[in-house]
């Protein structure tokens, strides 16, 4: 069941493993249905705008695991339900501002709310940290320059709807 040592999580196509106290790696083995270079490019693009998306470190290869690795910062999530709604509202306002800044710059995450047929929690790509809300897993994100204005605006429209659902979830749970 635990194919990889120090496994942190697994998604539909990839596994994330711990490398150190400060870094994790998303493993790319075989046909993962996503491109490591494209994901790294989108992560670096978002990182250059603000700190909302997990920080990209480097691309690497692990001979022991026979896996390409997208290495990024390790995030330690905390449970938002331990904090007052007033504090959560402030975190959410900052999150929405940063997300809108990414949209204006030409980046859309596209996976705030997972489809109901995919395992995991509905909003498990949004993590609360000691510095506020952060986004992980940019695998299906898109850049305006890659998909064009019409598709990009449709993605943003869907993401804004997901954001409204997240607001309700985050403040009222």
Secondary structure, 3 states (H helix, E strand, C coil): CCCCCCEEEECCCCEEEECCCCEEEEEECCCCCCCHHHHHHHHHHHHHHCCCECCEEEEEEECCCCEEEEEEECCCCCCHHHCCHHHHHHHHHHHHHHHHHHHHHCEECCCCCCCCCCCCCCCCCEEEECCEEEECCCCCCEEHHHHCHHHHHHHHHHHHHHHHHHHHHHHHC
